[in-house]
Amino acid sequence: MNTTELQKIKQRYNIVGNCDALNHALDVAMQVAPTDLSVLIIGESGVGKEIIPRVIHDNSPRKREKYFAINCGSIPEGTIDSELFGHEKGSFTGAIGESEGYFGVANNGTIFLDEVGELPMATQARLLRVLETGEYIRVGGQKIMKTNVRIVAATNVNMRKAISEGRFREDLFYRLNTIPIQMPPLRDRGNDIILLFRLFAMQMAEKYKLPRISLTEDAKALMLKYKWPGNVRQLKNITEQISILSRERDIDAALLQKFIPQDPESTQLAPLSTGGTHSYESEREVLYKILYELRGNVSDLRREVSGLRKRLDDSAALGAELPGYASPLATLNPQNYDASHTLPAIQSTPQAPHTNGFVEAEEINEAETESLNLNDLGRQMVEKALERNGGNRKKAAIELGISDRTLYRRIKQYGLENSK
């Protein structure tokens, strides 16, 4: 593209700048515009990536069709599939009617997917299918829909790193990156910074009927030295601030420094690394490990409580006929259980019953109390029940108030298989 054509493009889209990197990006956009190839625009936030897809669409055979610019990072994850691919009536709460989605409405046109790196993984799979076959299915639908859409995407993230961390599909990246266009950051555009400042200052002066501000030579040097982490967007904001707040119209370096952030972090493109590269993948692995271990602990506790309750139920059933017997279950009320405390200790030996007309406390000495545990009581009760019922296990189980199966386990446990 020759210089005359390039200047026409800049005038049409109000593009200011003459740096080689910007001119190359515009040249590539004009060359790829007549085709249907997918384009991926790469650049930092605020460099003006949104201009390139407009240039591509307006100079393509689709220029009379619809053009949609969609910020993928601003749409909630729960609704983005519906926004892009449409939905059927009743497919989710609030779906009172069917929707075509952007891919249906923009058929034969162009869709610009800004911040495409923020797409959820499920949506990435749907988008890949559209790029490969032109087919998609609405949310809640079964019918395969067709679309003929030109896709231009943009991102400000490191896509290679996102792929390595599992946040972006590698196959989708290669489909989108058929024609890459790199937009230069403002700090690399040299004298374009001064030209842009003049443009924004003139726009503010015309809009609010103010005298136009201008820069002294030392102020220009400071502007060129600053790293502009917010790129063109930040430059425009600072120019607007100075135009409104400064009483002086000739801006020198001392005055300019009051509007430019001076802390080191704001003048860096990215925070300096203190050693090693940060990876959110490792953080996710740690969280997954903690959750997995916590789930295992809860499962173990549930099994232990369940087994403990079962043993107590059986012991309570066997000890129901003992005078003064108090079930330890009374101390294990799930409603009063606090997960921050340990389970209450369960006595393996019942307390000596108080005088109640049946058994006198003096009749049981300390030695007998220590040896009188639940197993001994259970064995005695089973033996007596079998004796009273002539060895009929079914009748003995009914008398004890337990099932035949429980009685059978107890007989086997106590070695009473030959009892009659």
C-alpha positions in Angstrom: 0.0 0.0 0.0 1.5 3.3 -1.1 1.7 6.5 1.1 -1.3 8.1 -0.5 -3.6 5.2 0.2 -2.2 4.9 3.7 -3.0 8.6 4.5 -6.5 8.2 3.2 -7.1 5.3 5.6 -5.7 7.3 8.5 -7.9 10.3 7.6 -11.0 8.2 7.3 -10.6 6.5 10.7 -9.0 9.5 12.4 -5.7 7.6 13.0 -2.8 9.7 14.1 0.8 8.5 13.9 3.5 7.7 11.4 5.6 5.0 13.2 6.6 2.0 11.1 4.8 -0.6 13.3 1.5 1.2 13.0 1.8 1.6 9.2 2.6 -2.1 8.9 -0.4 -3.1 10.9 -2.7 -1.0 8.7 -1.0 -2.4 5.6 -1.6 -6.0 6.7 -5.3 -5.1 7.5 -5.9 -3.8 4.0 -4.2 -6.8 2.4 -6.3 -9.3 4.4 -9.6 -7.4 4.1 -10.8 -8.9 0.7 -10.4 -12.4 2.1 -12.4 -14.4 4.6 -9.3 -15.4 6.7 -9.5 -15.1 10.5 -7.4 -12.4 12.0 -6.0 -12.1 15.5 -5.0 -8.6 16.7 -2.4 -8.7 19.5 -1.6 -5.8 21.6 -1.7 -4.2 25.1 -4.8 -2.7 26.5 -5.5 0.8 25.2 -3.4 0.7 22.0 -6.4 1.0 19.7 -6.9 -2.6 18.6 -10.6 -1.9 17.9 -9.8 0.2 14.8 -8.3 -2.7 12.8 -11.4 -4.9 12.6 -13.4 -1.9 11.4 -10.9 -1.2 8.7 -11.0 -4.9 7.7 -14.8 -5.0 7.5 -15.3 -1.7 5.7 -12.8 -2.8 3.0 -14.1 -6.3 2.5 -16.9 -7.8 0.3 -19.0 -7.9 3.5 -19.0 -4.1 4.1 -22.7 -3.8 3.4 -23.6 -6.5 5.9 -23.8 -6.2 9.7 -20.7 -5.7 11.9 -20.8 -6.5 15.7 -18.0 -5.7 18.2 -18.3 -7.9 21.3 -16.3 -7.6 24.4 -16.0 -11.2 25.6 -14.7 -10.1 29.0 -17.8 -8.1 29.8 -20.4 -10.9 29.3 -21.1 -13.1 32.3 -19.9 -16.7 31.9 -23.4 -18.1 32.5 -25.0 -16.1 29.6 -22.1 -15.8 27.0 -23.2 -18.9 25.1 -26.7 -17.6 24.8 -25.4 -14.1 23.7 -23.2 -15.6 21.0 -25.1 -18.6 19.7 -28.7 -17.9 20.7 -31.1 -20.0 22.7 -34.4 -21.8 22.5 -37.6 -20.8 24.3 -37.6 -22.2 27.9 -34.0 -23.4 27.7 -33.3 -21.5 31.0 -35.0 -19.3 33.5 -35.9 -16.0 31.8 -35.8 -17.5 28.2 -39.3 -16.4 27.3 -38.6 -16.6 23.6 -36.0 -17.8 21.2 -32.9 -15.8 20.3 -30.7 -16.0 17.2 -27.6 -14.8 19.0 -24.8 -12.7 17.4 -23.8 -15.5 15.0 -27.3 -15.8 13.7 -27.9 -12.1 13.4 -24.5 -11.3 11.8 -24.8 -14.0 9.1 -22.7 -12.9 6.1 -21.2 -10.1 8.2 -18.3 -9.6 10.5 -18.0 -10.3 14.3 -15.2 -8.7 16.3 -14.4 -10.7 19.4 -12.5 -8.3 21.7 -10.6 -9.9 24.7 -11.1 -13.3 23.2 -8.7 -14.7 25.8 -11.4 -14.3 28.4 -13.8 -16.8 26.8 -14.7 -19.9 29.0 -13.4 -23.2 27.8 -16.9 -24.5 26.9 -17.5 -21.4 24.7 -14.1 -21.9 23.1 -15.1 -25.3 21.9 -18.3 -23.9 20.4 -16.4 -21.1 18.7 -13.9 -23.6 17.3 -16.7 -25.6 15.6 -18.0 -22.4 14.0 -14.6 -21.6 12.6 -14.1 -25.1 11.2 -17.6 -25.9 9.9 -19.7 -22.8 10.2 -22.2 -24.8 12.4 -23.4 -24.3 15.9 -26.3 -25.3 18.1 -28.4 -22.9 20.2 -28.5 -23.2 23.9 -31.2 -25.7 24.8 -31.6 -26.7 21.1 -30.9 -29.7 19.0 -31.1 -28.3 15.5 -27.8 -27.6 13.8 -27.6 -24.0 12.6 -25.5 -22.6 9.8 -23.7 -19.2 9.7 -21.3 -17.5 7.3 -19.5 -15.0 9.6 -16.0 -13.4 9.3 -14.3 -13.5 12.7 -11.7 -11.0 13.8 -10.4 -11.4 17.3 -8.2 -9.4 19.6 -6.4 -10.1 22.9 -4.1 -8.3 25.3 -2.9 -11.5 27.1 0.0 -13.7 26.4 -1.7 -16.5 24.5 1.2 -18.9 24.6 1.2 -18.7 28.4 -2.6 -19.0 28.5 -2.3 -22.2 26.5 0.4 -23.7 28.7 -1.7 -23.0 31.8 -4.8 -24.6 30.3 -6.8 -21.4 30.0 -7.1 -21.3 26.2 -7.4 -24.1 23.6 -4.3 -24.4 21.4 -6.3 -25.6 18.4 -8.6 -22.5 18.6 -5.6 -20.2 18.9 -4.2 -21.5 15.6 -7.6 -21.1 13.9 -7.9 -17.5 15.1 -4.2 -16.7 14.4 -4.4 -17.3 10.6 -3.3 -13.7 10.1 -1.7 -12.1 13.1 -1.6 -8.3 13.4 0.6 -6.7 16.1 -0.4 -3.3 17.4 2.6 -1.4 18.9 2.4 0.0 22.4 2.5 3.8 22.7 5.9 3.9 24.3 7.4 2.5 21.1 5.7 5.0 18.8 8.1 7.8 19.4 6.9 11.2 18.2 3.4 9.8 17.7 2.9 10.6 21.4 3.3 14.3 20.8 1.0 14.2 17.7 -1.7 12.4 19.7 -1.4 14.9 22.6 -2.0 17.7 20.1 -5.1 15.9 18.7 -6.6 15.3 22.1 -5.8 18.9 23.3 -7.5 20.3 20.1 -10.6 18.2 20.6 -11.0 19.4 24.2 -10.5 23.0 23.2 -13.2 22.7 20.5 -15.6 20.8 22.7 -15.5 23.0 25.8 -14.5 26.3 24.2 -11.1 26.5 26.0 -7.7 27.8 25.0 -5.7 24.9 23.6 -2.8 23.6 25.8 0.6 23.0 24.3 3.9 21.4 25.5 7.3 23.0 26.1 10.4 21.2 24.9 11.2 19.8 28.3 7.6 18.6 28.7 7.8 16.8 25.3 11.0 15.1 26.5 9.2 13.9 29.6 6.3 12.6 27.5 8.6 10.6 25.3 10.5 9.2 28.3 7.3 8.0 30.2 6.4 4.4 29.6 2.6 4.9 29.2 1.3 1.6 30.7 -2.2 2.7 29.8 -1.1 3.5 26.2 -3.3 5.8 24.1 -6.2 5.6 26.5 -4.0 6.9 29.4 -2.6 9.7 27.2 -6.1 10.9 26.3 -7.2 10.9 30.0 -4.1 12.9 31.1 -4.6 15.4 28.2 -8.2 15.9 29.2 -7.2 16.4 32.9 -4.6 19.0 32.0 -7.0 20.9 29.7 -9.6 21.2 32.4 -7.6 21.6 35.6 -4.5 23.6 34.6 -4.7 27.4 34.6 -1.6 27.5 32.5 -1.9 26.8 28.8 1.9 26.3 28.2 2.6 23.0 30.0 6.2 22.6 31.1 7.8 19.5 32.6 7.3 20.6 36.2 3.5 21.1 35.6 3.3 17.9 33.6 4.8 15.8 36.4 1.8 16.7 38.6 -0.5 14.8 36.2 1.7 11.9 35.4 1.9 9.1 38.1 5.3 9.1 39.7 5.2 5.8 41.6 7.5 3.2 40.0 4.8 0.6 39.6 2.6 2.9 37.5 5.5 3.5 35.1 6.2 -0.2 34.4 4.6 -2.3 31.8 4.4 -5.1 34.2 5.5 -5.7 37.8 9.1 -6.8 38.1 9.6 -10.4 38.9 11.4 -11.3 42.1 12.4 -14.7 40.8 10.6 -17.3 38.8 7.4 -16.8 36.8 4.0 -16.7 38.4 1.6 -19.4 37.3 -2.0 -19.6 38.3 -1.9 -23.3 37.4 0.2 -24.0 40.5 -2.3 -22.1 42.7 -5.2 -24.1 41.3 -3.3 -27.4 42.0 -2.8 -26.3 45.6 -6.5 -25.5 46.0 -7.6 -28.7 44.4 -5.3 -30.7 46.7 -6.7 -28.9 49.8 -10.3 -29.5 48.7 -9.5 -33.2 47.9 -7.9 -33.7 51.3 -10.8 -32.0 53.0 -13.3 -34.1 51.2 -11.4 -37.2 52.3 -11.4 -36.1 55.9 -15.1 -35.5 55.8 -15.7 -38.9 54.3 -13.6 -40.6 56.9 -15.4 -38.8 59.7 -18.8 -39.8 58.2 -17.8 -43.4 58.1 -16.5 -43.4 61.6 -19.6 -41.7 63.0 -21.8 -44.1 61.1 -19.9 -47.2 62.4 -19.9 -45.8 65.9 -23.7 -45.2 65.8 -24.2 -48.7 64.5 -22.2 -50.3 67.3 -24.0 -48.2 69.9 -27.4 -49.1 68.4 -26.5 -52.8 68.7 -25.2 -52.4 72.2 -28.3 -50.4 73.3 -30.6 -53.2 71.9 -28.7 -55.8 73.8 -28.6 -53.8 77.0 -32.2 -52.7 77.0 -33.2 -55.3 79.7 -30.5 -54.3 82.2 -31.9 -52.3 85.1 -30.6 -48.8 85.2 -28.8 -49.1 81.8 -28.4 -45.7 80.1 -27.6 -45.7 76.4 -24.4 -43.8 75.4 -26.4 -42.6 72.4 -27.8 -39.9 74.6 -24.4 -38.2 74.4 -24.2 -38.5 70.6 -26.9 -36.2 69.4 -26.1 -35.2 65.8 -28.1 -31.9 66.3 -25.7 -30.9 69.1 -22.6 -32.0 67.3 -20.1 -29.2 66.7 -17.6 -29.9 63.9 -15.0 -27.8 65.7 -14.9 -30.3 68.7 -14.0 -33.9 68.9 -16.7 -36.5 69.4 -17.7 -37.0 73.0 -15.9 -39.9 74.6 -18.0 -43.1 74.7 -17.7 -45.1 77.9 -16.9 -48.7 77.2 -18.3 -49.6 80.6 -21.8 -48.6 81.9 -22.0 -46.5 85.0 -22.9 -48.4 88.2 -26.7 -48.0 88.5 -28.0 -46.1 91.5 -30.2 -47.8 94.1 -33.5 -48.2 92.4 -35.3 -51.2 94.1 -33.8 -53.7 91.7 -30.0 -53.7 92.3 -28.2 -52.3 95.3 -25.0 -50.4 94.6 -23.2 -52.2 97.4 -23.7 -55.6 95.6 -21.3 -54.5 92.9 -17.7 -53.9 94.0 -15.1 -51.9 92.0 -13.5 -55.0 90.5 -16.8 -56.3 89.2 -17.6 -52.9 87.7 -14.3 -52.8 85.8 -14.9 -56.3 84.3 -18.5 -55.7 83.5 -18.3 -54.3 80.0 -20.9 -54.3 77.2 -19.5 -57.4 75.6 -20.0 -59.4 78.8 -23.5 -58.1 79.3 -24.3 -58.8 75.6 -23.1 -62.4 75.9 -25.1 -63.0 79.1 -28.3 -61.6 77.6 -28.0 -63.6 74.4 -27.3 -66.8 76.4 -30.3 -66.2 78.7 -32.6 -65.3 75.8 -31.6 -68.6 74.0 -32.1 -70.6 77.1 -35.5 -69.1 77.8 -36.6 -69.9 74.2 -35.2 -73.4 74.0 -32.6 -72.4 71.5 -35.1 -70.8 69.1 -33.2 -68.0 67.6 -36.1 -66.3 66.0 -38.0 -66.1 69.3 -34.8 -65.0 71.1 -34.3 -62.2 68.6 -37.9 -61.0 69.1 -37.4 -61.0 72.9 -34.1 -59.1 72.6 -35.7 -56.6 70.2 -33.1 -57.1 67.4 -33.2 -58.7 64.0 -32.4 -62.3 63.2 -29.3 -61.2 61.3 -28.0 -59.1 64.2 -28.6 -62.0 66.6 -26.8 -64.4 64.3 -23.7 -62.0 64.2 -23.7 -61.8 68.0 -24.0 -65.6 68.4 -21.0 -65.9 66.1 -19.1 -63.2 67.8 -19.6 -64.7 71.3 -18.9 -68.2 70.1 -22.4 -69.5 71.0 -23.1 -71.4 67.8 -23.6 -74.7 69.7 -26.0 -73.1 72.3 -29.4 -74.7 72.4 
